Amino acid sequence: MPPTFKPAYLIYGDDHGRIAERRAKLCELAEAQSGAEGLERFEGESGTPEAVAAALNAMTFAMGRRFLVVDGVERWKDKELAPLERALAELPPDTTVTFFAREEGRLKAPSRLHKAVRAAGGDISAEESLKPWELPKWAVAQARQLGLTLTPDAARMLVTHVGERQQRLLRELEKLALELGPGAHVDVGEVGALTAASAERRAWALADALLSGSAVQASSVYLSLHAQGERLGSLIYALSSRLREAHSAAVALERGEPQAEVRRRLRMPPKAADTLLENVRKLGAERLRQAIEAIADLELASRGGSRGASEETLVLRTIRELTR
């Protein structure tokens, strides 16, 4: 029996990984039911209240249910919503519109959108991250569902190692389950040996891919981090740190300092240091300075300095710029 859908949905909150999963699942269900032609996506410049209202009011010849998926509504303002409110009040039959708001700080789904979705007979779901002090207990419960017995001390260590994003914690628990097998008792020793700050390592991998000039590799690493719920703010911090480290090395080499001395100051494994220095020599201090500025621009844009583009679009655009 095919799934049933309400006319409208609003999915919001600060658990960006869970929101991404729900969006992907909805798109999969929509294409399975109505085909690719029955699914319309709105983001960036096309993801405005006016554009969505116009699409809802437009005639369509698509067969079956029509699905509209709208991203970035956390950037909308109440005063912009009048046309959309009217369109939602008169939704055509066999139409489902879903709004996604990846909230953070002051970026929130407008209260008028909440009211309009409810008035249209829609459903509103909050995907909120747990408080940090709630995560160890949550991890113990998730481990139990995977057939593991995770001690409270091990759960606290896991949160310290992996961070506070629930999707990241769940992925680490799944890896522990595969490594140790069902029924395993997991204490601090296993957590210390088998888990690590994987997101931090992958953030360095993203920075190194940028330094090597590989747009494909950098995009792949970023999309993987984005899918598991990694916040852009922490990625920007890691990228900036790595690029500044590379810039300092480039300046030192161009001043004539011995490579061995520059490598020693990097405080990283010899192979990783050699790779970084090889990339540094290719790029030069000036190109690295420009890269640091590009990451600073990305941070500004992600905080609302570039209205209209989604976070994912901003990052991929920056990757293309830095790897040209």
C-alpha positions in Angstrom: 0.0 0.0 0.0 1.5 3.4 -1.0 2.2 5.9 1.8 -0.2 8.7 2.4 0.8 12.3 2.5 -0.6 15.5 4.0 -0.8 18.7 2.0 2.1 20.4 3.8 5.0 19.7 6.1 7.4 21.8 8.0 10.5 20.0 9.3 12.8 22.3 11.4 15.4 22.2 14.1 19.1 22.2 14.8 19.7 18.5 14.2 20.9 19.1 10.6 21.9 15.5 10.0 18.5 14.2 10.9 16.8 16.8 8.7 19.0 15.9 5.8 18.0 12.2 6.3 14.3 13.1 6.3 14.7 15.2 3.1 16.5 12.4 1.3 13.8 9.9 2.4 11.0 12.2 1.2 12.6 12.7 -2.2 13.1 9.0 -2.5 9.4 8.3 -1.7 8.2 11.1 -4.0 10.2 9.8 -7.0 9.0 6.2 -6.3 5.4 7.4 -6.3 5.3 10.1 -8.9 8.5 9.8 -10.9 11.2 12.4 -11.3 8.8 14.8 -13.1 6.5 14.8 -10.0 9.3 16.2 -7.7 10.2 19.9 -7.7 13.0 21.3 -5.6 13.4 24.9 -4.4 16.7 26.2 -2.9 19.0 29.1 -3.2 17.6 31.8 -5.5 14.6 29.7 -6.4 13.7 29.0 -2.8 11.8 32.2 -2.0 8.3 32.5 -0.7 7.2 34.2 -3.9 8.7 31.4 -6.1 7.1 28.7 -4.1 3.7 30.5 -4.1 3.9 30.9 -7.9 4.7 27.3 -8.4 1.8 26.2 -6.2 -0.6 28.4 -8.2 0.8 27.3 -11.6 -1.0 24.7 -13.7 0.8 21.4 -14.0 0.4 18.4 -16.3 2.3 16.0 -14.1 0.5 12.7 -13.4 -0.1 11.6 -9.8 0.8 13.5 -6.7 2.9 16.6 -7.0 5.8 17.1 -4.5 7.5 20.4 -3.8 10.6 20.3 -1.6 11.7 23.7 -0.2 15.1 24.3 1.5 16.5 27.2 3.4 13.2 28.5 4.9 15.2 29.4 8.1 16.3 32.5 6.2 12.7 33.6 5.4 11.0 36.6 7.1 7.4 36.8 8.3 6.8 39.9 6.2 7.6 38.0 2.9 5.0 35.3 3.4 1.7 36.8 2.4 1.6 35.3 -1.2 2.6 31.9 0.1 0.0 32.0 2.9 -2.7 32.5 0.2 -1.3 29.7 -1.9 -1.2 27.3 1.0 -4.8 28.2 1.9 -5.9 27.0 -1.5 -3.6 24.0 -2.2 -4.5 22.0 -5.2 -5.5 18.4 -4.6 -2.8 15.7 -4.8 -0.1 18.3 -3.9 2.4 18.1 -1.0 4.8 20.9 -0.2 7.5 20.3 2.4 9.6 23.0 4.0 13.0 22.3 5.6 14.6 24.7 8.1 18.1 23.9 9.3 18.0 26.3 12.3 21.0 27.7 14.0 21.4 30.8 16.1 19.0 33.5 14.9 18.1 31.6 11.8 14.6 30.2 12.5 11.6 29.1 10.5 9.2 32.1 10.6 6.3 31.8 13.0 3.8 32.7 10.2 5.0 29.7 8.2 4.2 27.4 11.2 0.7 28.9 11.3 0.2 28.6 7.5 1.3 24.9 7.4 -1.1 24.1 10.3 -3.9 26.0 8.7 -3.4 24.0 5.5 -3.9 20.8 7.4 -0.2 20.0 7.4 2.2 18.5 9.9 5.1 20.2 11.8 8.1 18.2 13.1 11.0 19.4 15.2 14.3 17.7 14.9 16.2 19.1 17.9 19.6 18.0 19.1 19.8 16.6 22.6 21.5 18.6 25.3 25.1 17.6 25.8 24.4 16.1 29.2 21.7 13.9 27.7 23.9 12.4 25.1 25.7 9.6 27.1 22.3 8.2 28.3 21.1 8.4 24.7 24.2 6.6 23.4 23.7 3.8 25.9 20.2 3.3 24.7 21.2 3.4 21.0 24.0 0.9 21.7 21.5 -1.5 23.3 19.4 -1.4 20.1 22.5 -2.4 18.2 23.2 -5.4 20.6 25.9 -3.7 22.6 26.3 -3.0 26.3 27.9 0.4 26.6 29.0 1.4 30.0 28.2 5.0 31.2 31.9 5.9 31.4 32.4 4.5 27.9 29.4 6.6 26.7 30.9 9.7 28.1 34.2 9.0 26.5 32.5 8.4 23.2 30.8 11.8 23.3 34.2 13.4 24.2 35.9 11.6 21.2 33.3 12.0 18.6 31.5 15.2 19.5 27.9 16.1 20.2 26.2 15.4 16.8 23.8 12.4 17.2 24.4 11.2 13.7 28.1 11.0 14.2 27.7 9.2 17.5 25.3 6.7 15.9 27.7 6.0 13.1 30.5 5.3 15.6 28.2 3.0 17.5 27.4 1.1 14.3 31.1 0.7 13.6 31.6 -0.6 17.1 28.8 -3.1 16.6 30.4 -4.3 13.3 33.8 -4.5 14.9 32.9 -6.2 18.2 29.8 -8.2 17.2 26.4 -8.6 18.9 26.4 -9.0 22.7 29.7 -7.2 23.2 30.4 -5.3 26.4 32.0 -2.0 25.5 34.0 -0.2 28.1 36.3 2.8 28.0 39.2 0.6 26.7 37.2 -0.4 23.6 36.0 3.2 23.0 39.5 4.6 23.4 41.0 2.0 21.0 38.3 1.8 18.3 36.9 5.4 18.1 38.6 8.7 17.5 37.7 12.2 16.6 36.7 11.0 13.2 35.0 14.2 12.1 38.1 16.2 13.0 40.2 13.8 10.9 37.8 14.1 8.0 37.8 17.9 8.4 41.6 17.8 8.0 41.1 15.5 5.0 38.8 18.1 3.5 41.5 20.8 4.0 44.2 18.6 2.5 42.0 17.8 -0.5 41.6 21.5 -1.1 45.4 22.0 -0.8 46.0 19.3 -3.3 43.6 20.9 -5.8 41.2 18.0 -6.0 37.7 19.4 -6.4 36.1 15.9 -6.7 37.8 14.6 -3.5 37.1 17.8 -1.5 33.4 17.8 -2.6 33.0 14.1 -1.7 34.5 14.6 1.7 32.4 17.7 2.4 29.1 16.0 1.3 29.9 13.0 3.5 30.5 15.3 6.5 27.4 17.3 5.7 25.2 14.2 5.5 26.4 13.0 8.9 25.4 16.4 10.4 28.7 18.1 10.8 28.2 21.8 11.4 29.7 24.2 8.9 31.2 26.3 11.8 33.4 23.5 13.0 34.5 22.7 9.4 35.4 26.3 8.8 37.5 26.4 11.9 39.4 23.3 10.8 39.8 24.6 7.3 41.1 28.0 8.5 43.5 26.3 10.9 45.0 24.1 8.2 45.2 26.8 5.6 46.9 29.2 8.1 49.4 26.5 9.0 50.1 25.9 5.3 50.5 29.6 4.7 53.0 30.0 7.6 54.9 27.1 6.1 54.9 28.7 2.6 56.1 32.0 4.0 58.9 30.3 5.9 60.0 28.3 2.8 60.0 31.4 0.6 62.2 33.1 3.2 64.7 30.4 2.7 64.2 28.5 5.9 65.3 24.8 5.8 62.5 22.4 4.9 63.5 20.2 7.8 62.9 23.0 10.3 59.6 23.9 8.8 58.5 20.3 8.8 59.5 20.0 12.5 57.2 22.9 13.4 54.2 21.3 11.7 53.8 18.7 14.5 52.3 16.1 12.3 53.3 12.6 11.1 56.3 12.8 8.7 54.3 11.5 5.7 51.5 14.0 6.3 54.0 16.8 6.7 55.8 15.9 3.5 52.5 15.9 1.6 51.5 19.3 3.1 54.9 20.8 2.2 54.6 19.5 -1.4 51.3 21.1 -1.8 52.5 24.3 -0.2 55.4 24.6 -2.6 53.0 24.2 -5.6 50.5 26.8 -4.3 52.8 29.4 -2.8 52.1 31.9 0.0 50.0 34.3 -2.0 47.6 31.6 -3.3 47.2 30.3 0.3 46.5 33.8 1.5 43.7 34.1 -1.0 42.4 30.7 0.1 42.2 31.9 3.7 40.3 35.0 2.5 37.9 32.7 0.6 37.2 30.7 3.7 36.5 33.9 5.6 34.1 35.0 2.9 32.4 31.5 3.2 32.0 32.0 7.0 30.4 35.5 6.4 28.1 34.1 3.8 27.1 31.2 6.0 26.0 33.6 8.7 23.6 35.4 6.4 25.9 37.5 4.3 24.8 35.9 1.1 21.0 35.6 1.0 19.5 33.0 -1.2 22.1 30.3 -1.4 22.0 27.1 0.7 24.9 26.2 2.9 25.7 23.2 0.7 25.8 25.5 -2.4 28.0 28.0 -0.7 30.6 25.3 0.3 30.6 23.6 -3.1 31.0 27.0 -4.8 34.0 27.8 -2.5 35.6 24.4 -3.2 35.3 25.0 -7.0 36.9 28.4 -6.5 39.8 27.1 -4.4 40.6 24.2 -6.7 40.5 25.9 -10.1 
